[in-house]
Amino acid sequence: MTRIGWVALVALAAVASLECGQALADGHNLLIACKMVKQKSPTDYNTLESGLCIGLVQGVRQTLVAYADLLPKDYRVCIPRTVNNEQSVGVVVSYLEDHPSELYLPEVALAIQAHREAYVCK
């Protein structure tokens, strides 16, 4: 994907996430919050952070699915409609753990890239 394509896709996702504010900000915080999703004994803090992770990841996934047909083929992400929040969070956590040098980037951009790598269009 070209730099212009990435900028357009990140801008689209950023606009879609403006209603949520910038609660997590970067990959460091997103990774911590998303890891809390699977904790067995939730606290109020864990529940809040987990909710922020799930909301962001769900918003990114649904935006990518909703706009897939409007994007040029080279920019599409082919996420099956059966993918749920737990699977999407797993995709994001795996990507963030595999790419620690990118954790300074905005969480929306990282969630998009995680889904792009996991759900390549064929």
Backbone hydrogen bonds, N-H to C=O, Kabsch-Sander energy under -0.5 kcal/mol:
donor,donor_aa,acceptor,acceptor_aa,energy
6,W,2,T,-2.3
7,V,3,R,-2.5
8,A,4,I,-2.4
9,L,5,G,-2.5
10,V,6,W,-3.0
11,A,7,V,-2.6
12,L,8,A,-2.3
13,A,9,L,-2.2
14,A,10,V,-2.8
15,V,11,A,-2.5
16,A,12,L,-2.0
17,S,13,A,-1.5
18,L,14,A,-0.5
18,L,15,V,-1.1
20,C,17,S,-1.4
21,G,17,S,-0.6
21,G,18,L,-0.9
23,A,21,G,-0.6
26,D,24,L,-1.8
27,G,103,L,-1.2
27,G,105,L,-1.3
28,H,103,L,-1.3
30,L,26,D,-2.1
31,L,27,G,-2.5
32,I,28,H,-1.8
33,A,29,N,-2.7
34,C,30,L,-2.8
35,K,31,L,-2.0
36,M,32,I,-1.1
37,V,34,C,-0.8
38,K,35,K,-0.8
39,Q,36,M,-1.3
47,T,43,T,-2.6
48,L,44,D,-2.2
49,E,45,Y,-2.8
50,S,46,N,-3.0
51,G,47,T,-2.2
52,L,48,L,-2.1
53,C,49,E,-2.2
54,I,50,S,-2.9
55,G,51,G,-2.6
56,L,52,L,-2.3
57,V,53,C,-2.9
58,Q,54,I,-2.8
59,G,55,G,-2.3
60,V,56,L,-2.5
61,R,57,V,-2.7
62,Q,58,Q,-3.0
63,T,59,G,-2.0
64,L,60,V,-2.6
65,V,61,R,-2.3
66,A,62,Q,-2.6
67,Y,63,T,-2.2
68,A,64,L,-0.5
68,A,65,V,-0.7
70,L,67,Y,-1.0
71,L,67,Y,-1.0
71,L,68,A,-0.7
75,Y,72,P,-2.3
76,R,72,P,-0.6
76,R,73,K,-1.0
78,C,119,Y,-2.0
79,I,77,V,-1.1
83,V,80,P,-1.8
88,S,84,N,-2.4
89,V,85,N,-2.9
90,G,86,E,-2.1
91,V,87,Q,-2.1
92,V,88,S,-2.3
93,V,89,V,-2.9
94,S,90,G,-2.5
95,Y,91,V,-2.2
96,L,92,V,-2.8
97,E,93,V,-2.6
98,D,94,S,-2.0
99,H,95,Y,-1.1
102,E,99,H,-2.0
103,L,100,P,-1.3
105,L,102,E,-2.3
107,E,25,A,-0.7
110,L,106,P,-2.0
111,A,107,E,-2.5
112,I,108,V,-2.3
113,Q,109,A,-2.4
114,A,110,L,-2.5
115,H,111,A,-1.9
116,R,112,I,-2.4
117,E,113,Q,-2.3
118,A,114,A,-1.8
119,Y,115,H,-2.4
